[in-house]
Amino acid sequence: MPDATKRNPCPICGKPAEQMFRPFCSKRCADVDLHRWFSGSYAIPVTEDEEVDERREESGDEPN
Ligand SMILES: [Zn+2]
């Protein structure tokens, strides 16, 4: 077996990643990361208005 324990450590807690939960060490850490992603994308207060406006213009070409 190759050095499985030398793989990248869990990005959440730093423990050796478990092959089953790569790149995390456990399902719990995978969940934590997932949560970070979700809450992160929800918390981004970017100028969404501008993006929406652009999209509107793109689809505004439709003949109505
Ligand atoms: Zn972990």
N, CA, C, O and the ligand as a Tripos MOL2 file, in Angstrom:
@<TRIPOS>MOLECULE
protein
  257   255    65     0     0
PROTEIN
NO_CHARGES

@<TRIPOS>ATOM
      1 N           0.8540   -1.2070    0.0000 N.3       1 MET1
      2 CA          0.0000    0.0000    0.0000 C.3       1 MET1
      3 C           0.8880    1.2550    0.0000 C.2       1 MET1
      4 O           1.8540    1.3250    0.7600 O.2       1 MET1
      5 N           0.5780    2.2070   -0.8150 N.am      2 PRO2
      6 CA          1.3450    3.4690   -0.7830 C.3       2 PRO2
      7 C           1.1290    4.1940    0.5310 C.2       2 PRO2
      8 O           0.2520    3.8370    1.3180 O.2       2 PRO2
      9 N           1.9260    5.1980    0.7540 N.am      3 ASP3
     10 CA          1.8240    5.9110    2.0280 C.3       3 ASP3
     11 C           0.5100    6.6800    2.1090 C.2       3 ASP3
     12 O           0.4550    7.8830    1.8540 O.2       3 ASP3
     13 N          -0.5120    5.9780    2.4570 N.am      4 ALA4
     14 CA         -1.8450    6.5810    2.5030 C.3       4 ALA4
     15 C          -1.9170    7.6450    3.5820 C.2       4 ALA4
     16 O          -2.6700    8.6120    3.4640 O.2       4 ALA4
     17 N          -1.1410    7.4660    4.6240 N.am      5 THR5
     18 CA         -1.2170    8.4280    5.7230 C.3       5 THR5
     19 C          -0.4870    9.7160    5.3810 C.2       5 THR5
     20 O          -0.5970   10.7140    6.0940 O.2       5 THR5
     21 N           0.2590    9.6830    4.2820 N.am      6 LYS6
     22 CA          1.0080   10.8950    3.9340 C.3       6 LYS6
     23 C           0.2130   11.7950    3.0070 C.2       6 LYS6
     24 O           0.7320   12.7830    2.4870 O.2       6 LYS6
     25 N          -1.0160   11.4550    2.8090 N.am      7 ARG7
     26 CA         -1.8370   12.3040    1.9310 C.3       7 ARG7
     27 C          -2.0640   13.6430    2.6000 C.2       7 ARG7
     28 O          -1.6830   13.8610    3.7500 O.2       7 ARG7
     29 N          -2.6850   14.5200    1.8650 N.am      8 ASN8
     30 CA         -2.9740   15.8310    2.4280 C.3       8 ASN8
     31 C          -3.8230   15.6730    3.6770 C.2       8 ASN8
     32 O          -4.7570   14.8720    3.7160 O.2       8 ASN8
     33 N          -3.4900   16.4310    4.6710 N.am      9 PRO9
     34 CA         -4.2610   16.3600    5.9040 C.3       9 PRO9
     35 C          -5.6360   16.9880    5.7230 C.2       9 PRO9
     36 O          -5.8710   17.7680    4.8000 O.2       9 PRO9
     37 N          -6.5180   16.6320    6.6140 N.am     10 CYS10
     38 CA         -7.8670   17.1870    6.5740 C.3      10 CYS10
     39 C          -7.7840   18.7160    6.6500 C.2      10 CYS10
     40 O          -7.1820   19.2510    7.5810 O.2      10 CYS10
     41 N          -8.3710   19.4130    5.7000 N.am     11 PRO11
     42 CA         -8.3030   20.8820    5.6970 C.3      11 PRO11
     43 C          -9.0710   21.4930    6.8620 C.2      11 PRO11
     44 O          -8.9040   22.6740    7.1660 O.2      11 PRO11
     45 N          -9.8940   20.7130    7.5010 N.am     12 ILE12
     46 CA        -10.6870   21.2540    8.5980 C.3      12 ILE12
     47 C          -9.9490   21.1540    9.9150 C.2      12 ILE12
     48 O          -9.8180   22.1430   10.6360 O.2      12 ILE12
     49 N          -9.4630   19.9590   10.2330 N.am     13 CYS13
     50 CA         -8.8530   19.7860   11.5450 C.3      13 CYS13
     51 C          -7.3880   19.3940   11.4450 C.2      13 CYS13
     52 O          -6.6940   19.3650   12.4620 O.2      13 CYS13
     53 N          -6.8970   19.0920   10.2480 N.am     14 GLY14
     54 CA         -5.4890   18.8040   10.0890 C.3      14 GLY14
     55 C          -5.1030   17.3590   10.3370 C.2      14 GLY14
     56 O          -3.9310   17.0030   10.2160 O.2      14 GLY14
     57 N          -6.0700   16.5220   10.6810 N.am     15 LYS15
     58 CA         -5.7540   15.1040   10.8730 C.3      15 LYS15
     59 C          -5.5400   14.4540    9.5160 C.2      15 LYS15
     60 O          -5.9810   14.9780    8.4940 O.2      15 LYS15
     61 N          -4.8700   13.3240    9.5070 N.am     16 PRO16
     62 CA         -4.6770   12.6150    8.2320 C.3      16 PRO16
     63 C          -6.0250   12.2950    7.6090 C.2      16 PRO16
     64 O          -6.9340   11.8010    8.2760 O.2      16 PRO16
     65 N          -6.1400   12.5830    6.3190 N.am     17 ALA17
     66 CA         -7.4170   12.3630    5.6500 C.3      17 ALA17
     67 C          -7.7100   10.8730    5.5350 C.2      17 ALA17
     68 O          -6.8130   10.0530    5.3400 O.2      17 ALA17
     69 N          -8.9440   10.5620    5.6580 N.am     18 GLU18
     70 CA         -9.3880    9.1770    5.4980 C.3      18 GLU18
     71 C          -9.8290    8.9740    4.0620 C.2      18 GLU18
     72 O         -10.5600    9.7930    3.5040 O.2      18 GLU18
     73 N          -9.3870    7.8910    3.4720 N.am     19 GLN19
     74 CA         -9.6750    7.6890    2.0590 C.3      19 GLN19
     75 C         -11.1730    7.7790    1.7930 C.2      19 GLN19
     76 O         -11.6020    8.2910    0.7590 O.2      19 GLN19
     77 N         -11.9400    7.2890    2.7140 N.am     20 MET20
     78 CA        -13.3920    7.2690    2.5210 C.3      20 MET20
     79 C         -13.9830    8.6730    2.4720 C.2      20 MET20
     80 O         -15.0150    8.9070    1.8430 O.2      20 MET20
     81 N         -13.3190    9.5900    3.1390 N.am     21 PHE21
     82 CA        -13.8990   10.9440    3.2350 C.3      21 PHE21
     83 C         -12.9800   11.9860    2.6110 C.2      21 PHE21
     84 O         -13.1020   13.1800    2.8820 O.2      21 PHE21
     85 N         -12.0660   11.5240    1.7780 N.am     22 ARG22
     86 CA        -11.1580   12.4730    1.1580 C.3      22 ARG22
     87 C         -11.8850   13.7270    0.6960 C.2      22 ARG22
     88 O         -13.0190   13.6360    0.2260 O.2      22 ARG22
     89 N         -11.2730   14.8750    0.8160 N.am     23 PRO23
     90 CA         -9.9520   15.0690    1.4460 C.3      23 PRO23
     91 C         -10.0630   15.2820    2.9390 C.2      23 PRO23
     92 O          -9.1550   15.8320    3.5610 O.2      23 PRO23
     93 N         -11.1540   14.8570    3.5100 N.am     24 PHE24
     94 CA        -11.3570   15.0870    4.9380 C.3      24 PHE24
     95 C         -11.0460   13.8290    5.7220 C.2      24 PHE24
     96 O         -10.8070   12.7650    5.1500 O.2      24 PHE24
     97 N         -11.0530   13.9640    7.0350 N.am     25 CYS25
     98 CA        -10.7110   12.8290    7.8840 C.3      25 CYS25
     99 C         -11.9740   12.1270    8.3380 C.2      25 CYS25
    100 O         -11.9110   10.9980    8.8260 O.2      25 CYS25
    101 N         -13.1030   12.7640    8.1890 N.am     26 SER26
    102 CA        -14.3390   12.1520    8.6660 C.3      26 SER26
    103 C         -15.5240   12.8510    8.0250 C.2      26 SER26
    104 O         -15.3970   13.9320    7.4500 O.2      26 SER26
    105 N         -16.6530   12.2230    8.1340 N.am     27 LYS27
    106 CA        -17.8480   12.8390    7.5410 C.3      27 LYS27
    107 C         -18.1560   14.1580    8.2240 C.2      27 LYS27
    108 O         -18.6780   15.0930    7.6160 O.2      27 LYS27
    109 N         -17.8190   14.2050    9.4950 N.am     28 ARG28
    110 CA        -18.1090   15.4210   10.2430 C.3      28 ARG28
    111 C         -17.3500   16.6060    9.6430 C.2      28 ARG28
    112 O         -17.9060   17.6890    9.4570 O.2      28 ARG28
    113 N         -16.0990   16.3860    9.3500 N.am     29 CYS29
    114 CA        -15.3060   17.4810    8.7900 C.3      29 CYS29
    115 C         -15.8010   17.8110    7.3890 C.2      29 CYS29
    116 O         -15.8030   18.9770    6.9940 O.2      29 CYS29
    117 N         -16.2170   16.8130    6.6410 N.am     30 ALA30
    118 CA        -16.7640   17.0780    5.3150 C.3      30 ALA30
    119 C         -18.0130   17.9300    5.4500 C.2      30 ALA30
    120 O         -18.2420   18.8450    4.6590 O.2      30 ALA30
    121 N         -18.8090   17.6260    6.4480 N.am     31 ASP31
    122 CA        -20.0200   18.4240    6.6730 C.3      31 ASP31
    123 C         -19.6620   19.8550    7.0430 C.2      31 ASP31
    124 O         -20.2840   20.8070    6.5730 O.2      31 ASP31
    125 N         -18.6650   19.9870    7.8790 N.am     32 VAL32
    126 CA        -18.2510   21.3300    8.2910 C.3      32 VAL32
    127 C         -17.8600   22.1420    7.0740 C.2      32 VAL32
    128 O         -18.2260   23.3100    6.9420 O.2      32 VAL32
    129 N         -17.1090   21.5040    6.1830 N.am     33 ASP33
    130 CA        -16.6760   22.2260    4.9990 C.3      33 ASP33
    131 C         -17.8700   22.5940    4.1390 C.2      33 ASP33
    132 O         -17.9580   23.7050    3.6160 O.2      33 ASP33
    133 N         -18.7730   21.6610    4.0030 N.am     34 LEU34
    134 CA        -19.9640   21.9280    3.1950 C.3      34 LEU34
    135 C         -20.7310   23.1060    3.7680 C.2      34 LEU34
    136 O         -21.2010   23.9810    3.0420 O.2      34 LEU34
    137 N         -20.8450   23.1060    5.0870 N.am     35 HIS35
    138 CA        -21.5730   24.2020    5.7320 C.3      35 HIS35
    139 C         -20.8870   25.5280    5.4610 C.2      35 HIS35
    140 O         -21.5300   26.5510    5.2240 O.2      35 HIS35
    141 N         -19.5830   25.4810    5.5020 N.am     36 ARG36
    142 CA        -18.8510   26.7280    5.2590 C.3      36 ARG36
    143 C         -19.1630   27.2380    3.8690 C.2      36 ARG36
    144 O         -19.3380   28.4360    3.6460 O.2      36 ARG36
    145 N         -19.2290   26.3120    2.9550 N.am     37 TRP37
    146 CA        -19.5190   26.7160    1.5840 C.3      37 TRP37
    147 C         -20.8900   27.3660    1.4990 C.2      37 TRP37
    148 O         -21.0610   28.4480    0.9380 O.2      37 TRP37
    149 N         -21.8520   26.6720    2.0730 N.am     38 PHE38
    150 CA        -23.2210   27.1800    1.9860 C.3      38 PHE38
    151 C         -23.3430   28.5340    2.6670 C.2      38 PHE38
    152 O         -23.8080   29.5080    2.0730 O.2      38 PHE38
    153 N         -22.9200   28.5760    3.9140 N.am     39 SER39
    154 CA        -23.0570   29.8380    4.6440 C.3      39 SER39
    155 C         -22.2130   30.9140    3.9850 C.2      39 SER39
    156 O         -22.5550   32.0960    4.0370 O.2      39 SER39
    157 N         -21.1200   30.5120    3.3710 N.am     40 GLY40
    158 CA        -20.2650   31.4940    2.7180 C.3      40 GLY40
    159 C         -20.9650   32.1090    1.5240 C.2      40 GLY40
    160 O         -20.9420   33.3250    1.3380 O.2      40 GLY40
    161 N         -21.5870   31.2670    0.7170 N.am     41 SER41
    162 CA        -22.2270   31.8170   -0.4750 C.3      41 SER41
    163 C         -23.4750   32.6010   -0.1080 C.2      41 SER41
    164 O         -23.9230   33.4730   -0.8530 O.2      41 SER41
    165 N         -24.0230   32.2780    1.0450 N.am     42 TYR42
    166 CA        -25.2100   33.0220    1.4630 C.3      42 TYR42
    167 C         -24.8210   34.3770    2.0430 C.2      42 TYR42
    168 O         -25.5580   35.3590    1.9570 O.2      42 TYR42
    169 N         -23.6350   34.3860    2.6350 N.am     43 ALA43
    170 CA        -23.2380   35.5860    3.3760 C.3      43 ALA43
    171 C         -22.5490   36.6090    2.4780 C.2      43 ALA43
    172 O         -22.3020   37.7420    2.8910 O.2      43 ALA43
    173 N         -22.2460   36.2090    1.2690 N.am     44 ILE44
    174 CA        -21.5390   37.1410    0.3860 C.3      44 ILE44
    175 C         -22.4490   38.3140    0.0150 C.2      44 ILE44
    176 O         -23.4450   38.1500   -0.6900 O.2      44 ILE44
    177 N         -22.0900   39.4770    0.4960 N.am     45 PRO45
    178 CA        -22.9130   40.6740    0.2260 C.3      45 PRO45
    179 C         -22.4430   41.4080   -1.0210 C.2      45 PRO45
    180 O         -22.4280   42.6390   -1.0550 O.2      45 PRO45
    181 N         -22.0680   40.6710   -2.0180 N.am     46 VAL46
    182 CA        -21.5750   41.3240   -3.2300 C.3      46 VAL46
    183 C         -22.6820   42.1340   -3.8860 C.2      46 VAL46
    184 O         -23.8540   42.0520   -3.5160 O.2      46 VAL46
    185 N         -22.2750   42.9020   -4.8540 N.am     47 THR47
    186 CA        -23.2580   43.7440   -5.5360 C.3      47 THR47
    187 C         -24.0870   42.8850   -6.4730 C.2      47 THR47
    188 O         -23.8970   42.8760   -7.6900 O.2      47 THR47
    189 N         -25.0000   42.1760   -5.8670 N.am     48 GLU48
    190 CA        -25.8100   41.2640   -6.6690 C.3      48 GLU48
    191 C         -26.7010   42.0300   -7.6360 C.2      48 GLU48
    192 O         -27.0610   41.5280   -8.7010 O.2      48 GLU48
    193 N         -27.0420   43.2280   -7.2560 N.am     49 ASP49
    194 CA        -27.9530   44.0000   -8.1030 C.3      49 ASP49
    195 C         -27.3850   44.1620   -9.5120 C.2      49 ASP49
    196 O         -28.0960   44.0420  -10.5090 O.2      49 ASP49
    197 N         -26.0980   44.4340   -9.5600 N.am     50 GLU50
    198 CA        -25.4870   44.6390  -10.8700 C.3      50 GLU50
    199 C         -25.5940   43.3870  -11.7340 C.2      50 GLU50
    200 O         -25.9070   43.4380  -12.9240 O.2      50 GLU50
    201 N         -25.3170   42.2450  -11.0710 N.am     51 GLU51
    202 CA        -25.3840   41.0080  -11.8360 C.3      51 GLU51
    203 C         -26.7900   40.7670  -12.3490 C.2      51 GLU51
    204 O         -26.9860   40.3700  -13.4980 O.2      51 GLU51
    205 N         -27.7400   41.0050  -11.5110 N.am     52 VAL52
    206 CA        -29.1340   40.7900  -11.9110 C.3      52 VAL52
    207 C         -29.4810   41.6870  -13.0790 C.2      52 VAL52
    208 O         -30.1690   41.2800  -14.0160 O.2      52 VAL52
    209 N         -28.9980   42.9050  -13.0080 N.am     53 ASP53
    210 CA        -29.2950   43.8360  -14.0880 C.3      53 ASP53
    211 C         -28.7300   43.3290  -15.4110 C.2      53 ASP53
    212 O         -29.3860   43.3800  -16.4510 O.2      53 ASP53
    213 N         -27.4900   42.8370  -15.3390 N.am     54 GLU54
    214 CA        -26.8740   42.3500  -16.5610 C.3      54 GLU54
    215 C         -27.6690   41.1800  -17.1360 C.2      54 GLU54
    216 O         -27.9110   41.0900  -18.3400 O.2      54 GLU54
    217 N         -28.0630   40.2940  -16.2350 N.am     55 ARG55
    218 CA        -28.8170   39.1350  -16.6960 C.3      55 ARG55
    219 C         -30.1230   39.5940  -17.3370 C.2      55 ARG55
    220 O         -30.5720   39.0570  -18.3490 O.2      55 ARG55
    221 N         -30.7020   40.5860  -16.7200 N.am     56 ARG56
    222 CA        -32.0000   41.0410  -17.2280 C.3      56 ARG56
    223 C         -31.8350   41.5660  -18.6670 C.2      56 ARG56
    224 O         -32.6620   41.3370  -19.5500 O.2      56 ARG56
    225 N         -30.7400   42.2670  -18.8370 N.am     57 GLU57
    226 CA        -30.5240   42.8140  -20.1750 C.3      57 GLU57
    227 C         -30.3190   41.7130  -21.1960 C.2      57 GLU57
    228 O         -30.7800   41.7920  -22.3350 O.2      57 GLU57
    229 N         -29.6070   40.6730  -20.7470 N.am     58 GLU58
    230 CA        -29.3470   39.5750  -21.6840 C.3      58 GLU58
    231 C         -30.6310   38.8960  -22.1110 C.2      58 GLU58
    232 O         -30.8540   38.6440  -23.2950 O.2      58 GLU58
    233 N         -31.4760   38.6010  -21.1280 N.am     59 SER59
    234 CA        -32.7160   37.9100  -21.4580 C.3      59 SER59
    235 C         -33.7920   38.8800  -21.8880 C.2      59 SER59
    236 O         -34.8990   38.4760  -22.2440 O.2      59 SER59
    237 N         -33.4620   40.1780  -21.8560 N.am     60 GLY60
    238 CA        -34.4590   41.1630  -22.2270 C.3      60 GLY60
    239 C         -34.6310   41.2530  -23.7420 C.2      60 GLY60
    240 O         -35.4910   41.9720  -24.2510 O.2      60 GLY60
    241 N         -33.7940   40.5070  -24.4370 N.am     61 ASP61
    242 CA        -33.8970   40.5470  -25.8910 C.3      61 ASP61
    243 C         -35.0590   39.7090  -26.4050 C.2      61 ASP61
    244 O         -35.4710   39.8100  -27.5610 O.2      61 ASP61
    245 N         -35.5670   38.8830  -25.5080 N.am     62 GLU62
    246 CA        -36.6490   38.0040  -25.9610 C.3      62 GLU62
    247 C         -37.8250   38.8270  -26.5050 C.2      62 GLU62
    248 O         -38.2370   39.8170  -25.9000 O.2      62 GLU62
    249 N         -38.3260   38.4220  -27.5900 N.am     63 PRO63
    250 CA        -39.5420   39.0890  -28.1110 C.3      63 PRO63
    251 C         -40.7240   38.7510  -27.2330 C.2      63 PRO63
    252 O         -41.0330   37.5770  -27.0300 O.2      63 PRO63
    253 N         -41.3590   39.7210  -26.7330 N.am     64 ASN64
    254 CA        -42.4550   39.4450  -25.8010 C.3      64 ASN64
    255 C         -43.7880   39.8870  -26.3770 C.2      64 ASN64
    256 O         -44.8220   39.7320  -25.7280 O.2      64 ASN64
    257 ZN        -10.9230   16.4910   10.0220 Zn       65 ZN65
@<TRIPOS>BOND
     1     1     2 1
     2     2     3 1
     3     3     4 2
     4     3     5 am
     5     5     6 1
     6     6     7 1
     7     7     8 2
     8     7     9 am
     9     9    10 1
    10    10    11 1
    11    11    12 2
    12    11    13 am
    13    13    14 1
    14    14    15 1
    15    15    16 2
    16    15    17 am
    17    17    18 1
    18    18    19 1
    19    19    20 2
    20    19    21 am
    21    21    22 1
    22    22    23 1
    23    23    24 2
    24    23    25 am
    25    25    26 1
    26    26    27 1
    27    27    28 2
    28    27    29 am
    29    29    30 1
    30    30    31 1
    31    31    32 2
    32    31    33 am
    33    33    34 1
    34    34    35 1
    35    35    36 2
    36    35    37 am
    37    37    38 1
    38    38    39 1
    39    39    40 2
    40    39    41 am
    41    41    42 1
    42    42    43 1
    43    43    44 2
    44    43    45 am
    45    45    46 1
    46    46    47 1
    47    47    48 2
    48    47    49 am
    49    49    50 1
    50    50    51 1
    51    51    52 2
    52    51    53 am
    53    53    54 1
    54    54    55 1
    55    55    56 2
    56    55    57 am
    57    57    58 1
    58    58    59 1
    59    59    60 2
    60    59    61 am
    61    61    62 1
    62    62    63 1
    63    63    64 2
    64    63    65 am
    65    65    66 1
    66    66    67 1
    67    67    68 2
    68    67    69 am
    69    69    70 1
    70    70    71 1
    71    71    72 2
    72    71    73 am
    73    73    74 1
    74    74    75 1
    75    75    76 2
    76    75    77 am
    77    77    78 1
    78    78    79 1
    79    79    80 2
    80    79    81 am
    81    81    82 1
    82    82    83 1
    83    83    84 2
    84    83    85 am
    85    85    86 1
    86    86    87 1
    87    87    88 2
    88    87    89 am
    89    89    90 1
    90    90    91 1
    91    91    92 2
    92    91    93 am
    93    93    94 1
    94    94    95 1
    95    95    96 2
    96    95    97 am
    97    97    98 1
    98    98    99 1
    99    99   100 2
   100    99   101 am
   101   101   102 1
   102   102   103 1
   103   103   104 2
   104   103   105 am
   105   105   106 1
   106   106   107 1
   107   107   108 2
   108   107   109 am
   109   109   110 1
   110   110   111 1
   111   111   112 2
   112   111   113 am
   113   113   114 1
   114   114   115 1
   115   115   116 2
   116   115   117 am
   117   117   118 1
   118   118   119 1
   119   119   120 2
   120   119   121 am
   121   121   122 1
   122   122   123 1
   123   123   124 2
   124   123   125 am
   125   125   126 1
   126   126   127 1
   127   127   128 2
   128   127   129 am
   129   129   130 1
   130   130   131 1
   131   131   132 2
   132   131   133 am
   133   133   134 1
   134   134   135 1
   135   135   136 2
   136   135   137 am
   137   137   138 1
   138   138   139 1
   139   139   140 2
   140   139   141 am
   141   141   142 1
   142   142   143 1
   143   143   144 2
   144   143   145 am
   145   145   146 1
   146   146   147 1
   147   147   148 2
   148   147   149 am
   149   149   150 1
   150   150   151 1
   151   151   152 2
   152   151   153 am
   153   153   154 1
   154   154   155 1
   155   155   156 2
   156   155   157 am
   157   157   158 1
   158   158   159 1
   159   159   160 2
   160   159   161 am
   161   161   162 1
   162   162   163 1
   163   163   164 2
   164   163   165 am
   165   165   166 1
   166   166   167 1
   167   167   168 2
   168   167   169 am
   169   169   170 1
   170   170   171 1
   171   171   172 2
   172   171   173 am
   173   173   174 1
   174   174   175 1
   175   175   176 2
   176   175   177 am
   177   177   178 1
   178   178   179 1
   179   179   180 2
   180   179   181 am
   181   181   182 1
   182   182   183 1
   183   183   184 2
   184   183   185 am
   185   185   186 1
   186   186   187 1
   187   187   188 2
   188   187   189 am
   189   189   190 1
   190   190   191 1
   191   191   192 2
   192   191   193 am
   193   193   194 1
   194   194   195 1
   195   195   196 2
   196   195   197 am
   197   197   198 1
   198   198   199 1
   199   199   200 2
   200   199   201 am
   201   201   202 1
   202   202   203 1
   203   203   204 2
   204   203   205 am
   205   205   206 1
   206   206   207 1
   207   207   208 2
   208   207   209 am
   209   209   210 1
   210   210   211 1
   211   211   212 2
   212   211   213 am
   213   213   214 1
   214   214   215 1
   215   215   216 2
   216   215   217 am
   217   217   218 1
   218   218   219 1
   219   219   220 2
   220   219   221 am
   221   221   222 1
   222   222   223 1
   223   223   224 2
   224   223   225 am
   225   225   226 1
   226   226   227 1
   227   227   228 2
   228   227   229 am
   229   229   230 1
   230   230   231 1
   231   231   232 2
   232   231   233 am
   233   233   234 1
   234   234   235 1
   235   235   236 2
   236   235   237 am
   237   237   238 1
   238   238   239 1
   239   239   240 2
   240   239   241 am
   241   241   242 1
   242   242   243 1
   243   243   244 2
   244   243   245 am
   245   245   246 1
   246   246   247 1
   247   247   248 2
   248   247   249 am
   249   249   250 1
   250   250   251 1
   251   251   252 2
   252   251   253 am
   253   253   254 1
   254   254   255 1
   255   255   256 2
@<TRIPOS>SUBSTRUCTURE
     1 MET1         2 RESIDUE 1 A MET
     2 PRO2         6 RESIDUE 1 A PRO
     3 ASP3        10 RESIDUE 1 A ASP
     4 ALA4        14 RESIDUE 1 A ALA
     5 THR5        18 RESIDUE 1 A THR
     6 LYS6        22 RESIDUE 1 A LYS
     7 ARG7        26 RESIDUE 1 A ARG
     8 ASN8        30 RESIDUE 1 A ASN
     9 PRO9        34 RESIDUE 1 A PRO
    10 CYS10       38 RESIDUE 1 A CYS
    11 PRO11       42 RESIDUE 1 A PRO
    12 ILE12       46 RESIDUE 1 A ILE
    13 CYS13       50 RESIDUE 1 A CYS
    14 GLY14       54 RESIDUE 1 A GLY
    15 LYS15       58 RESIDUE 1 A LYS
    16 PRO16       62 RESIDUE 1 A PRO
    17 ALA17       66 RESIDUE 1 A ALA
    18 GLU18       70 RESIDUE 1 A GLU
    19 GLN19       74 RESIDUE 1 A GLN
    20 MET20       78 RESIDUE 1 A MET
    21 PHE21       82 RESIDUE 1 A PHE
    22 ARG22       86 RESIDUE 1 A ARG
    23 PRO23       90 RESIDUE 1 A PRO
    24 PHE24       94 RESIDUE 1 A PHE
    25 CYS25       98 RESIDUE 1 A CYS
    26 SER26      102 RESIDUE 1 A SER
    27 LYS27      106 RESIDUE 1 A LYS
    28 ARG28      110 RESIDUE 1 A ARG
    29 CYS29      114 RESIDUE 1 A CYS
    30 ALA30      118 RESIDUE 1 A ALA
    31 ASP31      122 RESIDUE 1 A ASP
    32 VAL32      126 RESIDUE 1 A VAL
    33 ASP33      130 RESIDUE 1 A ASP
    34 LEU34      134 RESIDUE 1 A LEU
    35 HIS35      138 RESIDUE 1 A HIS
    36 ARG36      142 RESIDUE 1 A ARG
    37 TRP37      146 RESIDUE 1 A TRP
    38 PHE38      150 RESIDUE 1 A PHE
    39 SER39      154 RESIDUE 1 A SER
    40 GLY40      158 RESIDUE 1 A GLY
    41 SER41      162 RESIDUE 1 A SER
    42 TYR42      166 RESIDUE 1 A TYR
    43 ALA43      170 RESIDUE 1 A ALA
    44 ILE44      174 RESIDUE 1 A ILE
    45 PRO45      178 RESIDUE 1 A PRO
    46 VAL46      182 RESIDUE 1 A VAL
    47 THR47      186 RESIDUE 1 A THR
    48 GLU48      190 RESIDUE 1 A GLU
    49 ASP49      194 RESIDUE 1 A ASP
    50 GLU50      198 RESIDUE 1 A GLU
    51 GLU51      202 RESIDUE 1 A GLU
    52 VAL52      206 RESIDUE 1 A VAL
    53 ASP53      210 RESIDUE 1 A ASP
    54 GLU54      214 RESIDUE 1 A GLU
    55 ARG55      218 RESIDUE 1 A ARG
    56 ARG56      222 RESIDUE 1 A ARG
    57 GLU57      226 RESIDUE 1 A GLU
    58 GLU58      230 RESIDUE 1 A GLU
    59 SER59      234 RESIDUE 1 A SER
    60 GLY60      238 RESIDUE 1 A GLY
    61 ASP61      242 RESIDUE 1 A ASP
    62 GLU62      246 RESIDUE 1 A GLU
    63 PRO63      250 RESIDUE 1 A PRO
    64 ASN64      254 RESIDUE 1 A ASN
    65 ZN65       257 GROUP 0 **** ****
